[in-house]
Amino acid sequence: MDESEALAEARAGLAAGFADLPGVAMDGFDPRIAEVLGEVATRLHDNYPYFHPLYAGQMLKPPHPVARLAYALAQEINPNNHALDGGRASSAMEKEAVAEIASMFGWQEHLGHLTSSGTFANLEALWVGRQLAPGKTVLASSQAHYTHSRISEVLQLPFDSVATDERGRMDVDALGARLGRGDVGMVVATAGTTGMGAVDPIAEILALRDRFDFRLHVDAAYGGYFRLVDTLSADTQAAFAAIMGSDSVVIDPHKHGLQPYGCGCILFADPSVGRFYQHESPYTYFTSDKLHLGEISLECSRAGALQADLT
Ligand SMILES: Cc1ncc(COP(=O)(O)O)c(C=O)c1O
């Protein structure tokens, strides 16, 4: 069996679940659709071959075949995980996938969901941090992703950067000195910087949290999946293990999780931060009075097909 046969068989299985829907008279396949598809295929030649297993020009591998195929399959339904009514099955899959991601960091209890990107997931982390410490400064290393200074700007939070050591990791002494000024609400540690792959010394940063009262967010958008690798240096392994003690983590399934774009994930250690998301939207929440994904996410519509491919 090859990929297209596997997809055809799964599509038939999916269709069987909806076999008793009334038939609808269609005028047949419009040949202009094939024309448009052909044109799109030709225009897509203007790309580097990101999908090819030997292509190494990007920092990421192509999506796993099962992720691509499951996405294509679920796209037939086009579920929307904004509300349970928009995507019951894929919402259940999202919760399972998020729980598995949380368990990578040793979290059984957590609040989390998938997002369209690492940027949006980080926005939610910093937004929750702002609810808890309005007006306080966000600190990240000079090697952190530029998204943190921009998100701070959007949230109207002061932002400052902390020097790094010769390996591109946050300098803990510099951090300690900066924290001493007393205006910091949140520290962003990076587990895998975009430029150098450096992992900040998270255990040492956590030790500072005992002295200075701040929230620790770990941006593991790029490096998070390396938590599963057991050949890292001892200090890097220790830093990954320490993520367990952080307040929030971002990890991107659409990076080393080998999922198609766009799929980020935000996790909070304390489920009670869900209170900040509370809002009224009677036109989307009909069938369940349980807290569901649309109520713990800043984004509204989200492709449920993505959650299906993660499962
Ligand atoms: C460490 C880190 N954080 C955040 C981001 C932003 O993620 P996204 O491109 O999914 O918005 C990236 C992207 O490369 C990253 O490497």
The ligand as an SDF file (V2000), in Angstrom:
LIG
                    3D

 16 16  0  0  0  0  0  0  0  0999 V2000
   12.6970   30.3630   20.3980 C   0  0  0  0  0  0  0  0  0  0  0  0
   11.5840   30.7890   19.4870 C   0  0  0  0  0  0  0  0  0  0  0  0
   10.5180   31.4150   20.0150 N   0  0  0  0  0  0  0  0  0  0  0  0
    9.4940   31.8430   19.2550 C   0  0  0  0  0  0  0  0  0  0  0  0
    9.5030   31.6510   17.8820 C   0  0  0  0  0  0  0  0  0  0  0  0
    8.3440   32.1310   17.0650 C   0  0  0  0  0  0  0  0  0  0  0  0
    7.6030   31.0060   16.6570 O   0  0  0  0  0  0  0  0  0  0  0  0
    6.6400   31.0530   15.3830 P   0  0  0  0  0  0  0  0  0  0  0  0
    7.5280   31.2910   14.1970 O   0  0  0  0  0  0  0  0  0  0  0  0
    5.9890   29.7090   15.3750 O   0  0  0  0  0  0  0  0  0  0  0  0
    5.6740   32.1690   15.5830 O   0  0  0  0  0  0  0  0  0  0  0  0
   10.5980   30.9990   17.2800 C   0  0  0  0  0  0  0  0  0  0  0  0
   10.6480   30.8170   15.8360 C   0  0  0  0  0  0  0  0  0  0  0  0
   11.6430   30.4210   15.2600 O   0  0  0  0  0  0  0  0  0  0  0  0
   11.6590   30.5570   18.1000 C   0  0  0  0  0  0  0  0  0  0  0  0
   12.7300   29.9360   17.5840 O   0  0  0  0  0  0  0  0  0  0  0  0
  1  2  1  0
  2  3  1  0
  2 15  2  0
  3  4  2  0
  4  5  1  0
  5  6  1  0
  5 12  2  0
  6  7  1  0
  7  8  1  0
  8  9  2  0
  8 10  1  0
  8 11  1  0
 12 13  1  0
 12 15  1  0
 13 14  2  0
 15 16  1  0
M  END
$$$$
